[in-house]
Amino acid sequence: MTEFDSQNATFHGQLDASTPDMAPSAQMSPAAAELALGEVADGVVITDPFGRIRYSNPLAGELCGSLVGLLPGQILSECLSLEDDEGVALDLGLNSGDAAEEVPSRRELRANLRRQGPRGADGEAELVEISVQINSVKDGISLDGYVVVLRHTSEARRISSRLSWQSSHDTLTRLPNRQTFEQALQQLLNRDTGPRQHHILLYLDVYQFKVVNDTLGYSAGDALLVAIARILTQCLGKNDLLGRVGSDEFALLLRDCTLEEAKRIVTRLREAVNDFVFEWETSETRPALSIGAVSVDTHAPPSSQLLATANDACSAAREQGRNRVKFFGDSRKALEKRRESTWLAEIHAAIRDDRLMLYRQPVVALQEKNRIHHYEVLVRMRGHDGDIISPGLFLPAAERYGIIDDVDRWVIRNIFKYMALEQSSGAGGFHYAINVSGISLGDEYFADFVLRELTDAGVAPSRVQFEITETSAINNLDRALMFIHKLRAAGCSFALDDFGRGASSLAYLRQLPVDYLKIDGSFVRNMLEDEIDSAMVSTVDHLAKRMGISTIAEFAETPELLERLRLMGVDYAQGFGIAAASCLPEISGPRPTSVD
């Protein structure tokens, strides 16, 4: 897919300024925008009811052979030259003026597209065989417009196969993902009926992954996972199935395996990982495994419950120390109760003893030579032995057991105190983005708490930004809107985090008055190698610009990626390519202005 660089971003960015008489119809409906995002692997053109272009993605221009793309305000039929096999021009019928009920919801036809640009040796323009899908977008009884999807037929099978593989596999380790693994496990349960058939399910957690990820960066964490996946694969039999089911978690299905055989395999897995030394730059790390095991037979519960049980057994093994194995024996409720009481006590003790710690990571302005725009506030925990505990270990537990709001309130109190010290130092202070959990977002008293703390600390509200995830906002939409409106009225700003991961992103985006979109890092980190991820980033950035929302790219890890994001027109970025998260500094010395 072509790059969505700054030049064609300028042309596509003129959606609102095409012609004065177009302005009322230039608003893209959520349904149309969802289709645009869903079809970014193909050429997508959105028009009004009369075939006038509202938006086209980069691939549409590439298919047509246009360097600048299909521009808003143009009549699609005048810039899309379609003909049948006999050379007769085809009319898509987008300007018929028919009533909405007379317009079919979807039509599809095959056509030859006569590309613009250089002509062949015979003087004729190049013909490209495509399929054209015409989707009508209706608002009640009114026709809102069309979404036209242009698909290169010679590439359709390749793209379809690729998307199918991507949906069933983890792109990093190339192992089956959780959904695929769970489906395979369920198929095995459905097929096995004999009492003599017996299998073992292992759940494996990589010890030291979070330390590597937090201290050496995401690239190092990824490299560790790839290495572990390779080691585990080399220990498998031909009928065994290995999948990646979590950030640092794998599941292994040992088919036709007895408990004694499983114990020998577990020993082999542990020894193989123990013998491995992970080297990254000047650092050496010795990973290990925590393993939970459950039996799979004719009396086994559904696959999702089996995985949950194996995960609980793995958690019990992890609590006993590194390199431990737990064969499931305790009831799941007992395991959950023990883990719950452990984390509840530890988090409450950390808050009471002031063992939570504030870190920050810079967010830089890509179009202003990487000037620091603001910092995202992050939280860590100091253990009893002085070690720093990664948020990935205790925050999920805090969310699961309903005490994340206590962490939120601690973070807000303490970052406001720090910001007040910055102000009193005479430097004015940076702006800070604070994450708000779904539980706090659903608390009707939380906005008043924030305003009270803000007033008591004397911090300028314009320095405060709140980050909410798209999932938590959708799940608490009414409360989220109340929170946003109340804090924005006071002068704070808002960012929608992990945008693009949810299924209903755009439909809800228009209801949420946010100032920033944080493009989900799963699209950003691989966009140099993956054309679909690159298209997703460019499309989200472009649509955000149309709505007057600035964009922030997460997981910006290399100079090359930062440069691509800058050329694409993304406003801000954060990640290890700029700086890792670090503890809040003492307030002294000159204020930094940029990150090279």
N, C-alpha and C positions, 0 to 999 in steps of 0.2 A: 504494500500500500504506500502511496506517495506520502512524503512528509508534509505535515500541515505547518509550513514555515511562516515566518513573519510576513512575507509578501502576500501569499494567498490568504493569510489570516486577516490582512487589511481589507482585502476585497470582500471576504465573507463577513467581516465585521460591519459592513454597511447595510445590514438588514433593516435597521430602523430609519435609515436616511435615504432610501431609494427615491421615492417621490412623495410629495405631500398627500396626494389622494390615496396613497397606499397605507398610510399610517394606521387607520382603524382595523385593517385586515392583517396587519403585520404581526399580530400576536400569535405565537405558536401555541397550539393547545397541548395539554399534557399528553393526550393520547398520541398525537402526531410525533411529539418529541420522544416518547417512549419507543415508537417504532423506529425513529432515526437511530437511537442508541442501540436498539436490538439488532439492527441490520448493518452495522458499520463495516462488516466484512464485504459488503456490496456497495454499489453506488446508490445513494438515497437522495431523492429530491422531494421537497415538500412544497406544494403549491396552494393557491387559494382556489375557490370553486371554479374559476375561469381559466385555470392553467397558468397563472402568473406565479413565478418562482418566489417563494418566501425564503427557502434555505436549501442548500445542497452540500453534501459532504465532499471531502477531497477526492474520493474514488470516483464520484460521478463525473467530475471534470477530467480525471485521468482516462476514463472509458471513452469520453467524447473527444479526447485529444486536445482539450483546451488547457493552456498553461495557467490561466487565471481562474478556471472553473466556471460554473454556471452562476451568474450573478443575480441577486435579488432584483425583482422588477422585470426581468426578461420573461417573454412568453416561451414556455417550455417547448412547444411545437416548432418554434422558429430556430431554436438552437440544438434540437435533438432530431437529427436526420435519420428516420427509420424507414425501412422498405422491406417488402417481402422478397421471396426468392426470384420473382419475376422482375424485380426492380421497381415495383409500384410502391409509391409512398404510402405509409401507414399513418392513420390518424388515431391518436389515443383517446379522442373524444372527451377531453377535459374541459372544453368550453361550450358544452352543449346547452347549458342553462336548464337542464332537467331538474325537476323537483327532487328532494332528497330521497323520497320513497321510491322513485323510479331509477335511482342510481344503484347498481349492484355494489355490495360491500367489497367484493374482490373480483378482479379479472386478471387473467394471465395470458400472455401471447408470446410467441417466438418471433424474433425480428432480426434483421441485419442492420447494424448501426454504422453509418458512414462517418468515420472519424475525421475531425478537423486536422490541420497540420500538414506536414510534408506528404507529397503524393508519391506513388510508386513509379516504377520504370515505365509503366504504360500510361502514366498521367492520371490515373484514377486514384481517388482517395481510398484508404484502407477500409475494408468492410470487416466488422466484428460481429460474430453471431452471439446474440444475447437473449435472455428471457426477460420479459418486462412484466412486473406484477404491479397492478394498480389497485391500491387500497383506498376506499373512500372513508373520510373521517366525518362523522355526523355528530351534531350537538342537538339532540332531541329531533325535531322535525326539520332542522336546518342542516344544509350541507356546509361543513366548515372548510373542506378542501380535500386534497389528495396527498397520499404518500406513494411515490412511484419508486419501486425498487428495481435497479438494473443489475442483472447477474450475468457475468461472463460464463457461458455454458461450458466451455472447455475447462474452467477452473472450479465449477460448482462442486464436482465430486471431490476434488482435493480439499477444498475449504470445508465441505461437509464432514469429510473423514477427520480432518484436523480438529474441528470443533468437537466432534464426538470424542476423540481421544482426550482433548483438553478437559472435557467435562467429566471424564471417568478416571483421570490420572493426576497425580501431583507432578507439576511441571518441573519442580526442583530435583526430586529424587527419581522421577519417572516410574514410581511405584503406583499401584492402584490407590485411589483416595478413599476416604472413610465410607462414602456412599457406596462405591463399587465393592469395597471389602465386605460391607454389611450385607449387600445384596447377594454376594457369592456365598457368604455364611448362611444366609437364609435359604438359598437354593439347596445347599447341602443338607440343612435340616429338613426341608420338604421332601428331599429325595430319599433320605435314609429311613428305613423302616425296620430293619433287622435288629434284634437285640444284641447281636455280636459286633455291630459297627460302633466304633469308639474313636473319638478325636480329642485333641487338646487345643485350647485357645490360649495363646500367650499375649500379654499386654506389656510392652516394654517402654520404659521411660529413660531417656538419656541423661545421666547425671553429668553436671558441669556445662550443659548446653546454655543455660540462661546466663551463667557467668561469662562464657565466651561471647555470647551475643551482646551482653551489656558492656563488656570491657573492651572487646576487640572489634565489635561492629557486626552488622548484619551479614556482610560478605563472609566473615570468618564463621559465623553461626551456620550459614548455608553450607560452607565447605565442610564443616564438621558433620552435618546431617548427611551430606552426600557420601562422605567417607564411611559413616556408620552403616548407611543403607547398603553400601558395597560389601562391607564386612559381613553383615547379616545374610545377604544374598548368597555369599560363598559357602555359608554353613547349611543351606537348605537342601532338602531332597526334592526330587522332580515333581512331587505331588503337593508340596507345601505352598502356601500362599502368604506373601508378605505385603503389607500395605502401610502407608503413612496415614495415621488417623488423628493426629494432633500436631501442634507446633513442634514438639520434641518427642512425640509418641508414635510408636509403631505397634501394629498388631500382626501376629503370626498364627496361622491356622495349620496345625500339624495333622494331616489327614491319616486315618487308619493308624493311629498311634496310641500305645498304652501309656499308662502313667510312668512306668519304669523307663520306657524309651524316651519319654518327654524329659525326664530328669537328666538323662545323658545328653540330650540335645541342649538343654538349658546350660549345663556345665560347659559344653563346647562353645556356646554363644558367649558366655561370660568370659571364658578364657581368651577367646578371639578378640574381644573388645578390650580386655585388660592388657593384652600384649601390644595394643595400638597406642602410639604417642602422636597426638595431634600437634603439628608444628605450624605456627602462623607468625611470619616475620621473625621476631626474636623470642617469641613466647612458645612454651611447650605446655600442653595440657594432657592429662591422663583421664579420659572419660571412663565411665562405668555404666552398668545397667541396673535398674530396679525392675524386677519382673513379677508380674502377677499371672497366675495360671488357673484355668477352670476346665472342667471336663465337659465334653460335648457328646451327648448320646441321645437316645430316643426320648428321654425325659427332660431334655434341655428346654429352657424358655426361648422366646423369639430372639433373633440375632441382636437387636438393639439392647435387650436386657442382658444378654450374655456379655456383650462388650462392656456394658456398665459394670457388671459384676467383676469382670477381669480387671477393669480400671480401678475398682475399689481395692481389689487384692494387691494391685501394683502400688496404690497409695499406702497401703499397710506396710508393704515391703520398703518403700521409700522412707517411711517414718522410723523404721528400724535402723537406718543408716545406708550408706552406699553399698552397691554390689550385693543386694539381698534379693531373695526370692520368697514369694508367698503363694503357696498353693491354697486355693479357696477352701475355707473350712468354716469360718465365722459367717453368720448371716449378714446379708448386705446392710440391714438396718444397724447392726452392731458396728460394722466398719464405718458407716456414715456418722454414727453418733460419736465414735472415738475421734474421727477426723474433725468433725464440727466442734467438739469441745476443745480440741487442741488449738485450732485456729482462732476460735472465739476468745479464748483466754490470752493467746499470744498477741492478738491485735489490740485488745482492750489494755493489756499490760504495756504495749508499746506506746499507746496514746497517753496512758497515765504516767509512764516514766519518761515521756518525751523522747522516745527512741525512733519516732518517724523522722525522716530527713527530707528536705526539699532540694531537688535538683532542677536544673533548667537547661533547655536546648534552644539555640538561636534559630529564628526564622528570618531569612534574608530576602531582600528585594532583588530579584533577578535582573530587573531592568534598570537598577541603580547601582551597578558594580558591587553587588552582594552586601549592600549596607544592611546592618541589623535593623529589622523592622520591629520585632518583638521577640519575646522568649515564651516557650511553652513550659509550664510548671509541671514537674514530674515528682513522684514520691517514692522513697525507698524506706526500708526498715533496717535498723541496726539490731543484730541479734545479740543474745546475752554474751556471746563470746567475742563480740566486736565486729564480726563479719557483716558485710552489707547484703541484705536479702533482697533479691530482685522482686519488682512489683508483680511479675508473672506468677510468683509463688503465693503471695498473700492477697492480692486484689481480687482474683477470681473467687477465692473463698469468702472474702468480705462481701462480694456481690451476691454470692449464692445464699449466704446465711443472713443477709439483711442488715449488715453493720457497715456497709460502704458509706452510708450517710454520715456516720461518725468520722470516718476518714476525710470525707469532703469538708466537713465543718472544721476539722483540725487544719487542713490545708489552707482554707480560706482565711481563718484567723491569723495563721502564721505568715502567709505570703503578704497579707495586708500590712502586718507589722513591719515586714522587711521593706515593702514599698514605701511606707511612711518614713522609714529611716533614710531611704534613697532621696525622698523629697527634702527631708530636713538637712541633708548633706549639701544642698545647694545645686546639685547636678540635674535636678528635675526628675531623673529616674526613667527607666525603660518601661515599655508596656509589657504586660504579662497575660498569657492565655491560660485559663484554669479549666481543667476538665470537670464536668458535672455528670454524675452517674444518673441512670434512669430512676433509681429510687429517690434521689434528692429532687430530680425534676418533677416527680409525681407528688412531692410533699408541698401542700398548699402554703405552709409557713416558711418554706425555704427562701423564697424571694425576700421576705421581710427580714429574715436573719441576715442575708447578704447585705441588704441596704443598711441595716443597723451596724454591722461590722465595718462597712465602708465608711459610714459617717463617723463612727468612733475613732477609726484609724486616721481620718482626715485625708484619705487617698482620693486623688482626682479620678472620677469614674471613667474618664476618657482613656485612662491607662489600663483599664481592665477589659479583657475579652474572655468570654466563656465559650468552651467547646462542648458541644453535645453531639452524641452519635445519632446518625440518621435513624437507627433502629429504636433507640430510646425515645426520640422525638415522636416517631410515628406511634409507638405504643402508648405514649402519654400526650397525645396531640393537644387536647384542650389545656392541660396543665402547662405543657411546653409553651404554648402560645401566650398564656398568662405570664409565665416567667419571663419570656423574651420581651414582651411589650413593657412590663414593669421595669426591667433593668435597662432596656434601651431608652426608655423615657428618662431614666436617671443619667444617661450618657455612656453606658457600656456598649460594647459591640459583641457580635456573636459569630461563631464559626460552626459549620455543620461538618462533623468529622467522619472519616471513612466513607465519603460519598462515592456511590457507584456500586457498593457491595450489596445493598438491599434491592429488592425486586420492584419497589414502587417509588424509586427515588424522585423522579420528576413530577409525578402526580402530586406529591406532598410538598415538593420544593417551593412551589408557587404560593403555598399557604404559610411558609415559614420565613419571616422577614430577617434573614441572616445577611451578614456582611461578607463572609468568606466561605468558600467551599474547599475542604481539604480532600483532594483527590486520593482515593484509596491507594495505599502503597503497593498493593498487589498488582495494580496496573502500571505503576510508575517504575518499579525496580527492574522490570524486564523489557521496557519499551524499546530499547536499542536493538534487541534481538527479535522481538515479537511485534509484527506489524499490526496485529489485532489490538494488543495492549496500547500501542502508539496511537492507533485510531481512537480508542476509547478516551485516552487522555486529551487528545486534540478536540474531540467532540464535546466532552464535558467542559473543557476550558472555553470553547466557543459559545456554548449555550449559556454558561454562567455569565460571560461578558454581555450577552444580549439582555440578561436580566439585571445588569448592573452589579454583579457580585464578583469580587476578586477571588482568585484561585491560589491555593497553596498545595504544592506537590510534596507528599511524604516520601520517605525512603530514597532521597536523592543522595546517592552513595559514591559517585565518581564525577570528575571534572567533565567528562564527555556527556554524561547524563544531564548535568547542570546546564551545559551549553545548549543541548537539544531543547531542554525545557525553556530556556531563555529565548531561543529562536522561535519556538512554537507560540510564544506570547504569554506563558504562565507567569503570574505576578510574583509569587513567593515560593520558597522551597526550604525544606529542612531535612536533615539526615546526616549520616556519618561522612558524606562527601563535603560537608561544611564543618561540622563539629559534633562530637559526641556530647551526650548529656553530662553535666558536671555539677558539683555541689555549689550552692549559692556562695558567691565570694564575699569576703569581708568588704564593707563599703569604704574603699579608700582608693587613691590613685586616679588617673585620668579616665574618662569614660571612653570605651572603645567605640569606633564608628563603622568598621567594616571587617569582614572575614575574607581573606584572600583564598 
